[in-house]
Amino acid sequence: MILSAIVLFVLAATFGLTLVVLGVRYHRGSLALGLGHASIAVSALTVLMVHIFRAHTVFLYNDAALLFFLALAGGVVLLALRDGGRPPPMIVVGLHGSMALVALFLLVLGYAHS
């Protein structure tokens, strides 16, 4: 179950990286790609939470889940800051992405040690 959450989070990170490239290089965003990124990430977080609540888990999974929730809150802020087709401020994007990548690293680290 954790492996499927990891795969979904990596897919969401790939979509997120594509959004960053669109924002930095072309100075535009994509609502459809952003919603796809968000829905995959929420699905992965749901899978992670189901695993945490159903099974005895590694503490790193709990830490990763907390960071993913904080990244989700940052994603909601990014959605609120969206202005037409223009990308949101890159500092907020960087914080959102950094939090999510640290959480993904913790999740992979917990999976490797379990």
N, C-alpha and C positions, 0 to 999 in steps of 0.2 A: 504494500500500500504506500509506503514511503517512497519507493522507487517511482511509482506513478506520479506522486506529488512532485518529485524532483524533475521528472521529465516535463510535466506541465509548467513548472516554474521556469525551466530552461527555455521552453517555447515562448512563454510570456516575456522573458528577458530578451529573446531574439526580436520579438515584435517591438519591445520597448527601445531596443537599440536602433531598429529601423526608424522609429519615430524620432529619435534623437538625430539621426543622420538627416532626415527630412527637415527637421527644425534648424539645424546648424548650417547645413549645406544649401538648402533651397528656401529657407525662411518661411516655411509653411508647415502646416500640420495635416493630419488625416483623421477625421472623426471616426470613420469606419475602422481604421487600423487601431486607433486608440480604444474604441469599444471592444474590439477583438482582444487586445492586450489585457484590458480590464476583466473581461469575462473569463479568459483563460486563467488569469491570476486568482480570481475569486474561486474558480473551480478547484484550482490547486490548493488554495487555502482551506477550502471545505474538506477536501480529501485529507489534508494534514490534520485538521481539527477532529475529524471522525476517528482517525487513527489514534490521536492523543487521548480522546475520551474513551475509546474502546479497549485499548491495550496498555500494558505496562510499557512506558516509553522512557527513552533517554532524555535527560534534562535539557540537552541541546535542542531537542525538538520543541520544547516549551519556549526556550529563548528565541528560536527561529520564528515560531508562531507569533510571539510578541512583536518582534521586529517586522514581520510581514504585515501585522495589523497596523503598525505605525506607518509603514510604507503605503498601505491601503488608504490611510487617512491623508497622507501626502498626495496620493493620486486623486482623491476627491478634491483637495485644494487645487491641484493642477487643472482639473476639469472645471472648477469654478473660475479660475483665472483665464480660461480660454476666451480669446477675443476674436471671433470670426474664424478665419482660416490661419491666423498667425499663431505661432507656437507660444507657449507660456515662458516665463523667465527661466533661463537655463540654470540658474543657481538652485531654483526649487526642483527642477528636473534632476539635477545632480544629487541633491540630498535624497530625493525619492529613490533614485536608482542605486545610490550607495547603500542606503538602508536595506533595500531588497537584495542586493548582491551579498552583503554581509550575512543576511538571514539565510540566503541560499548556501553560502559557504558553511554556516553552522549546521544546516540541515544535512549537507553532504558529509561533513565531519562526523556528525552523530550517526549517520547511516554506515559510514566506514568503520566506526568503532563498536557497532552493535552486533 
